[in-house]
Amino acid sequence: MDTLPPMVSICIPPELAVEAMAKAQEQPPLHPAWAKGHQRGRHFVISTNSLEDLSELADFARVELEEPEMPLSKSRRQACQALLDRTHRYAVLEALGECHCMAVAWRDKPLRGTKASSRIVKELNESSKGLTRRKR
């Protein structure tokens, strides 16, 4: 018997919340994940049971870390790393090239939160370098 995917709630870090709320208001939405966001107290939370939605959130954070439109402040870098870590807790992420990533599977059990969220960025960078070496 197939089980339904888990419903997860990802809290968007305050540094990214205004941008996330703006994406949620766009018509048509850039991606359905942003429209699933809601204000919970002072936090902006996205609740979903879709791997595609987690892919969108993780990819947004990784692109912002790897190819920012403007130089990243320390707080914005930390916010992007935290968002990437929060998606990584629930789904297995794979690198797509040097700056994108994708959620490929649900984890059986969510990982514990870590303070070393930059570790995930390093793992994705290392796996993407392996992909580019294999293509040559």
PyMOL commands that place a pseudoatom at each C-alpha (Angstrom):
pseudoatom trace, name=CA, resn=MET, resi=1, chain=A, elem=C, hetatm=0, pos=[0.000, 0.000, 0.000]
pseudoatom trace, name=CA, resn=ASP, resi=2, chain=A, elem=C, hetatm=0, pos=[1.409, 3.394, -0.984]
pseudoatom trace, name=CA, resn=THR, resi=3, chain=A, elem=C, hetatm=0, pos=[1.549, 5.989, 1.718]
pseudoatom trace, name=CA, resn=LEU, resi=4, chain=A, elem=C, hetatm=0, pos=[0.959, 9.646, 1.138]
pseudoatom trace, name=CA, resn=PRO, resi=5, chain=A, elem=C, hetatm=0, pos=[3.998, 11.902, 1.182]
pseudoatom trace, name=CA, resn=PRO, resi=6, chain=A, elem=C, hetatm=0, pos=[4.442, 13.772, 4.454]
pseudoatom trace, name=CA, resn=MET, resi=7, chain=A, elem=C, hetatm=0, pos=[3.102, 17.282, 4.908]
pseudoatom trace, name=CA, resn=VAL, resi=8, chain=A, elem=C, hetatm=0, pos=[6.032, 19.465, 5.870]
pseudoatom trace, name=CA, resn=SER, resi=9, chain=A, elem=C, hetatm=0, pos=[6.171, 23.094, 6.924]
pseudoatom trace, name=CA, resn=ILE, resi=10, chain=A, elem=C, hetatm=0, pos=[9.240, 25.094, 5.960]
pseudoatom trace, name=CA, resn=CYS, resi=11, chain=A, elem=C, hetatm=0, pos=[9.725, 28.365, 7.809]
pseudoatom trace, name=CA, resn=ILE, resi=12, chain=A, elem=C, hetatm=0, pos=[11.225, 30.958, 5.498]
pseudoatom trace, name=CA, resn=PRO, resi=13, chain=A, elem=C, hetatm=0, pos=[13.968, 32.913, 7.309]
pseudoatom trace, name=CA, resn=PRO, resi=14, chain=A, elem=C, hetatm=0, pos=[12.930, 36.533, 8.076]
pseudoatom trace, name=CA, resn=GLU, resi=15, chain=A, elem=C, hetatm=0, pos=[15.647, 37.870, 5.750]
pseudoatom trace, name=CA, resn=LEU, resi=16, chain=A, elem=C, hetatm=0, pos=[13.889, 36.140, 2.811]
pseudoatom trace, name=CA, resn=ALA, resi=17, chain=A, elem=C, hetatm=0, pos=[10.273, 36.464, 3.978]
pseudoatom trace, name=CA, resn=VAL, resi=18, chain=A, elem=C, hetatm=0, pos=[9.448, 39.728, 2.163]
pseudoatom trace, name=CA, resn=GLU, resi=19, chain=A, elem=C, hetatm=0, pos=[10.744, 38.304, -1.121]
pseudoatom trace, name=CA, resn=ALA, resi=20, chain=A, elem=C, hetatm=0, pos=[8.841, 35.042, -0.537]
pseudoatom trace, name=CA, resn=MET, resi=21, chain=A, elem=C, hetatm=0, pos=[5.604, 36.930, 0.180]
pseudoatom trace, name=CA, resn=ALA, resi=22, chain=A, elem=C, hetatm=0, pos=[6.094, 38.948, -3.017]
pseudoatom trace, name=CA, resn=LYS, resi=23, chain=A, elem=C, hetatm=0, pos=[6.555, 35.724, -5.002]
pseudoatom trace, name=CA, resn=ALA, resi=24, chain=A, elem=C, hetatm=0, pos=[3.370, 34.354, -3.396]
pseudoatom trace, name=CA, resn=GLN, resi=25, chain=A, elem=C, hetatm=0, pos=[1.389, 37.405, -4.572]
pseudoatom trace, name=CA, resn=GLU, resi=26, chain=A, elem=C, hetatm=0, pos=[2.563, 37.299, -8.202]
pseudoatom trace, name=CA, resn=GLN, resi=27, chain=A, elem=C, hetatm=0, pos=[-0.037, 36.391, -10.800]
pseudoatom trace, name=CA, resn=PRO, resi=28, chain=A, elem=C, hetatm=0, pos=[0.491, 33.931, -12.275]
pseudoatom trace, name=CA, resn=PRO, resi=29, chain=A, elem=C, hetatm=0, pos=[2.785, 32.550, -9.582]
pseudoatom trace, name=CA, resn=LEU, resi=30, chain=A, elem=C, hetatm=0, pos=[6.369, 31.731, -10.587]
pseudoatom trace, name=CA, resn=HIS, resi=31, chain=A, elem=C, hetatm=0, pos=[5.894, 28.302, -9.029]
pseudoatom trace, name=CA, resn=PRO, resi=32, chain=A, elem=C, hetatm=0, pos=[2.939, 26.836, -7.067]
pseudoatom trace, name=CA, resn=ALA, resi=33, chain=A, elem=C, hetatm=0, pos=[5.176, 26.409, -3.990]
pseudoatom trace, name=CA, resn=TRP, resi=34, chain=A, elem=C, hetatm=0, pos=[5.208, 30.149, -3.307]
pseudoatom trace, name=CA, resn=ALA, resi=35, chain=A, elem=C, hetatm=0, pos=[1.401, 30.331, -3.364]
pseudoatom trace, name=CA, resn=LYS, resi=36, chain=A, elem=C, hetatm=0, pos=[1.278, 27.725, -0.579]
pseudoatom trace, name=CA, resn=GLY, resi=37, chain=A, elem=C, hetatm=0, pos=[2.880, 30.152, 1.845]
pseudoatom trace, name=CA, resn=HIS, resi=38, chain=A, elem=C, hetatm=0, pos=[1.022, 31.748, 4.711]
pseudoatom trace, name=CA, resn=GLN, resi=39, chain=A, elem=C, hetatm=0, pos=[1.772, 34.062, 7.575]
pseudoatom trace, name=CA, resn=ARG, resi=40, chain=A, elem=C, hetatm=0, pos=[1.993, 32.305, 10.931]
pseudoatom trace, name=CA, resn=GLY, resi=41, chain=A, elem=C, hetatm=0, pos=[2.533, 34.959, 13.564]
pseudoatom trace, name=CA, resn=ARG, resi=42, chain=A, elem=C, hetatm=0, pos=[5.636, 36.831, 12.475]
pseudoatom trace, name=CA, resn=HIS, resi=43, chain=A, elem=C, hetatm=0, pos=[6.853, 33.943, 10.321]
pseudoatom trace, name=CA, resn=PHE, resi=44, chain=A, elem=C, hetatm=0, pos=[6.155, 33.107, 6.674]
pseudoatom trace, name=CA, resn=VAL, resi=45, chain=A, elem=C, hetatm=0, pos=[5.664, 29.349, 6.338]
pseudoatom trace, name=CA, resn=ILE, resi=46, chain=A, elem=C, hetatm=0, pos=[5.236, 27.154, 3.274]
pseudoatom trace, name=CA, resn=SER, resi=47, chain=A, elem=C, hetatm=0, pos=[3.349, 23.897, 3.925]
pseudoatom trace, name=CA, resn=THR, resi=48, chain=A, elem=C, hetatm=0, pos=[3.534, 21.228, 1.248]
pseudoatom trace, name=CA, resn=ASN, resi=49, chain=A, elem=C, hetatm=0, pos=[3.659, 17.528, 0.525]
pseudoatom trace, name=CA, resn=SER, resi=50, chain=A, elem=C, hetatm=0, pos=[5.274, 17.930, -2.900]
pseudoatom trace, name=CA, resn=LEU, resi=51, chain=A, elem=C, hetatm=0, pos=[8.892, 17.172, -3.732]
pseudoatom trace, name=CA, resn=GLU, resi=52, chain=A, elem=C, hetatm=0, pos=[8.615, 19.677, -6.582]
pseudoatom trace, name=CA, resn=ASP, resi=53, chain=A, elem=C, hetatm=0, pos=[7.840, 22.410, -4.064]
pseudoatom trace, name=CA, resn=LEU, resi=54, chain=A, elem=C, hetatm=0, pos=[10.868, 21.462, -1.956]
pseudoatom trace, name=CA, resn=SER, resi=55, chain=A, elem=C, hetatm=0, pos=[12.951, 21.474, -5.143]
pseudoatom trace, name=CA, resn=GLU, resi=56, chain=A, elem=C, hetatm=0, pos=[11.800, 25.032, -5.873]
pseudoatom trace, name=CA, resn=LEU, resi=57, chain=A, elem=C, hetatm=0, pos=[12.688, 26.257, -2.365]
pseudoatom trace, name=CA, resn=ALA, resi=58, chain=A, elem=C, hetatm=0, pos=[16.078, 24.517, -2.337]
pseudoatom trace, name=CA, resn=ASP, resi=59, chain=A, elem=C, hetatm=0, pos=[16.893, 25.681, -5.857]
pseudoatom trace, name=CA, resn=PHE, resi=60, chain=A, elem=C, hetatm=0, pos=[15.954, 29.271, -4.996]
pseudoatom trace, name=CA, resn=ALA, resi=61, chain=A, elem=C, hetatm=0, pos=[18.327, 29.181, -2.002]
pseudoatom trace, name=CA, resn=ARG, resi=62, chain=A, elem=C, hetatm=0, pos=[21.188, 27.523, -3.886]
pseudoatom trace, name=CA, resn=VAL, resi=63, chain=A, elem=C, hetatm=0, pos=[20.988, 29.852, -6.889]
pseudoatom trace, name=CA, resn=GLU, resi=64, chain=A, elem=C, hetatm=0, pos=[20.995, 32.816, -4.520]
pseudoatom trace, name=CA, resn=LEU, resi=65, chain=A, elem=C, hetatm=0, pos=[24.109, 31.425, -2.811]
pseudoatom trace, name=CA, resn=GLU, resi=66, chain=A, elem=C, hetatm=0, pos=[25.975, 30.488, -5.995]
pseudoatom trace, name=CA, resn=GLU, resi=67, chain=A, elem=C, hetatm=0, pos=[24.931, 33.265, -8.406]
pseudoatom trace, name=CA, resn=PRO, resi=68, chain=A, elem=C, hetatm=0, pos=[23.476, 36.180, -6.427]
pseudoatom trace, name=CA, resn=GLU, resi=69, chain=A, elem=C, hetatm=0, pos=[22.129, 39.156, -8.349]
pseudoatom trace, name=CA, resn=MET, resi=70, chain=A, elem=C, hetatm=0, pos=[23.803, 41.468, -5.819]
pseudoatom trace, name=CA, resn=PRO, resi=71, chain=A, elem=C, hetatm=0, pos=[26.590, 40.744, -3.347]
pseudoatom trace, name=CA, resn=LEU, resi=72, chain=A, elem=C, hetatm=0, pos=[25.190, 38.756, -0.419]
pseudoatom trace, name=CA, resn=SER, resi=73, chain=A, elem=C, hetatm=0, pos=[25.176, 40.230, 3.041]
pseudoatom trace, name=CA, resn=LYS, resi=74, chain=A, elem=C, hetatm=0, pos=[26.170, 37.904, 5.853]
pseudoatom trace, name=CA, resn=SER, resi=75, chain=A, elem=C, hetatm=0, pos=[22.553, 37.689, 7.085]
pseudoatom trace, name=CA, resn=ARG, resi=76, chain=A, elem=C, hetatm=0, pos=[21.178, 36.921, 3.603]
pseudoatom trace, name=CA, resn=ARG, resi=77, chain=A, elem=C, hetatm=0, pos=[23.824, 34.232, 3.050]
pseudoatom trace, name=CA, resn=GLN, resi=78, chain=A, elem=C, hetatm=0, pos=[22.902, 32.660, 6.403]
pseudoatom trace, name=CA, resn=ALA, resi=79, chain=A, elem=C, hetatm=0, pos=[19.191, 32.844, 5.532]
pseudoatom trace, name=CA, resn=CYS, resi=80, chain=A, elem=C, hetatm=0, pos=[19.759, 31.068, 2.211]
pseudoatom trace, name=CA, resn=GLN, resi=81, chain=A, elem=C, hetatm=0, pos=[21.893, 28.421, 3.911]
pseudoatom trace, name=CA, resn=ALA, resi=82, chain=A, elem=C, hetatm=0, pos=[19.157, 27.931, 6.542]
pseudoatom trace, name=CA, resn=LEU, resi=83, chain=A, elem=C, hetatm=0, pos=[16.461, 27.536, 3.862]
pseudoatom trace, name=CA, resn=LEU, resi=84, chain=A, elem=C, hetatm=0, pos=[18.607, 24.998, 2.015]
pseudoatom trace, name=CA, resn=ASP, resi=85, chain=A, elem=C, hetatm=0, pos=[19.178, 23.131, 5.294]
pseudoatom trace, name=CA, resn=ARG, resi=86, chain=A, elem=C, hetatm=0, pos=[15.450, 23.092, 6.081]
pseudoatom trace, name=CA, resn=THR, resi=87, chain=A, elem=C, hetatm=0, pos=[14.593, 21.526, 2.732]
pseudoatom trace, name=CA, resn=HIS, resi=88, chain=A, elem=C, hetatm=0, pos=[17.506, 19.087, 3.042]
pseudoatom trace, name=CA, resn=ARG, resi=89, chain=A, elem=C, hetatm=0, pos=[16.079, 17.847, 6.353]
pseudoatom trace, name=CA, resn=TYR, resi=90, chain=A, elem=C, hetatm=0, pos=[13.038, 16.380, 4.585]
pseudoatom trace, name=CA, resn=ALA, resi=91, chain=A, elem=C, hetatm=0, pos=[14.314, 15.493, 1.104]
pseudoatom trace, name=CA, resn=VAL, resi=92, chain=A, elem=C, hetatm=0, pos=[17.427, 14.142, -0.560]
pseudoatom trace, name=CA, resn=LEU, resi=93, chain=A, elem=C, hetatm=0, pos=[18.894, 16.938, -2.705]
pseudoatom trace, name=CA, resn=GLU, resi=94, chain=A, elem=C, hetatm=0, pos=[20.990, 16.404, -5.823]
pseudoatom trace, name=CA, resn=ALA, resi=95, chain=A, elem=C, hetatm=0, pos=[23.048, 18.985, -7.627]
pseudoatom trace, name=CA, resn=LEU, resi=96, chain=A, elem=C, hetatm=0, pos=[22.041, 20.000, -11.151]
pseudoatom trace, name=CA, resn=GLY, resi=97, chain=A, elem=C, hetatm=0, pos=[25.036, 21.741, -12.612]
pseudoatom trace, name=CA, resn=GLU, resi=98, chain=A, elem=C, hetatm=0, pos=[27.005, 24.257, -10.624]
pseudoatom trace, name=CA, resn=CYS, resi=99, chain=A, elem=C, hetatm=0, pos=[24.211, 26.363, -9.155]
pseudoatom trace, name=CA, resn=HIS, resi=100, chain=A, elem=C, hetatm=0, pos=[20.939, 24.404, -9.203]
pseudoatom trace, name=CA, resn=CYS, resi=101, chain=A, elem=C, hetatm=0, pos=[19.619, 21.499, -7.170]
pseudoatom trace, name=CA, resn=MET, resi=102, chain=A, elem=C, hetatm=0, pos=[16.595, 19.222, -7.071]
pseudoatom trace, name=CA, resn=ALA, resi=103, chain=A, elem=C, hetatm=0, pos=[14.789, 17.204, -4.412]
pseudoatom trace, name=CA, resn=VAL, resi=104, chain=A, elem=C, hetatm=0, pos=[14.803, 13.608, -5.655]
pseudoatom trace, name=CA, resn=ALA, resi=105, chain=A, elem=C, hetatm=0, pos=[13.320, 11.600, -2.761]
pseudoatom trace, name=CA, resn=TRP, resi=106, chain=A, elem=C, hetatm=0, pos=[11.654, 11.954, 0.623]
pseudoatom trace, name=CA, resn=ARG, resi=107, chain=A, elem=C, hetatm=0, pos=[13.716, 10.966, 3.628]
pseudoatom trace, name=CA, resn=ASP, resi=108, chain=A, elem=C, hetatm=0, pos=[12.331, 8.098, 5.701]
pseudoatom trace, name=CA, resn=LYS, resi=109, chain=A, elem=C, hetatm=0, pos=[12.847, 10.227, 8.792]
pseudoatom trace, name=CA, resn=PRO, resi=110, chain=A, elem=C, hetatm=0, pos=[13.661, 13.959, 8.792]
pseudoatom trace, name=CA, resn=LEU, resi=111, chain=A, elem=C, hetatm=0, pos=[17.246, 14.785, 9.673]
pseudoatom trace, name=CA, resn=ARG, resi=112, chain=A, elem=C, hetatm=0, pos=[17.913, 16.703, 12.830]
pseudoatom trace, name=CA, resn=GLY, resi=113, chain=A, elem=C, hetatm=0, pos=[18.473, 20.397, 12.328]
pseudoatom trace, name=CA, resn=THR, resi=114, chain=A, elem=C, hetatm=0, pos=[22.098, 21.452, 12.257]
pseudoatom trace, name=CA, resn=LYS, resi=115, chain=A, elem=C, hetatm=0, pos=[24.000, 24.640, 12.789]
pseudoatom trace, name=CA, resn=ALA, resi=116, chain=A, elem=C, hetatm=0, pos=[26.448, 23.651, 10.054]
pseudoatom trace, name=CA, resn=SER, resi=117, chain=A, elem=C, hetatm=0, pos=[24.126, 24.422, 7.154]
pseudoatom trace, name=CA, resn=SER, resi=118, chain=A, elem=C, hetatm=0, pos=[27.053, 25.448, 4.976]
pseudoatom trace, name=CA, resn=ARG, resi=119, chain=A, elem=C, hetatm=0, pos=[27.941, 21.722, 4.932]
pseudoatom trace, name=CA, resn=ILE, resi=120, chain=A, elem=C, hetatm=0, pos=[25.021, 21.080, 2.568]
pseudoatom trace, name=CA, resn=VAL, resi=121, chain=A, elem=C, hetatm=0, pos=[26.242, 23.779, 0.188]
pseudoatom trace, name=CA, resn=LYS, resi=122, chain=A, elem=C, hetatm=0, pos=[29.695, 22.171, 0.167]
pseudoatom trace, name=CA, resn=GLU, resi=123, chain=A, elem=C, hetatm=0, pos=[28.221, 18.689, -0.470]
pseudoatom trace, name=CA, resn=LEU, resi=124, chain=A, elem=C, hetatm=0, pos=[26.156, 19.972, -3.396]
pseudoatom trace, name=CA, resn=ASN, resi=125, chain=A, elem=C, hetatm=0, pos=[29.173, 21.815, -4.826]
pseudoatom trace, name=CA, resn=GLU, resi=126, chain=A, elem=C, hetatm=0, pos=[31.328, 18.695, -4.567]
pseudoatom trace, name=CA, resn=SER, resi=127, chain=A, elem=C, hetatm=0, pos=[28.708, 16.516, -6.244]
pseudoatom trace, name=CA, resn=SER, resi=128, chain=A, elem=C, hetatm=0, pos=[28.213, 19.063, -9.046]
pseudoatom trace, name=CA, resn=LYS, resi=129, chain=A, elem=C, hetatm=0, pos=[31.965, 19.133, -9.680]
pseudoatom trace, name=CA, resn=GLY, resi=130, chain=A, elem=C, hetatm=0, pos=[31.848, 15.351, -10.002]
pseudoatom trace, name=CA, resn=LEU, resi=131, chain=A, elem=C, hetatm=0, pos=[29.060, 15.697, -12.581]
pseudoatom trace, name=CA, resn=THR, resi=132, chain=A, elem=C, hetatm=0, pos=[31.031, 18.174, -14.700]
pseudoatom trace, name=CA, resn=ARG, resi=133, chain=A, elem=C, hetatm=0, pos=[34.148, 15.976, -14.577]
pseudoatom trace, name=CA, resn=ARG, resi=134, chain=A, elem=C, hetatm=0, pos=[32.169, 12.921, -15.755]
pseudoatom trace, name=CA, resn=LYS, resi=135, chain=A, elem=C, hetatm=0, pos=[30.646, 14.816, -18.695]
pseudoatom trace, name=CA, resn=ARG, resi=136, chain=A, elem=C, hetatm=0, pos=[34.050, 15.703, -20.186]
for i in range(1, 136): cmd.bond("trace and resi %d" % i, "trace and resi %d" % (i + 1))
show_as sticks, trace
zoom trace
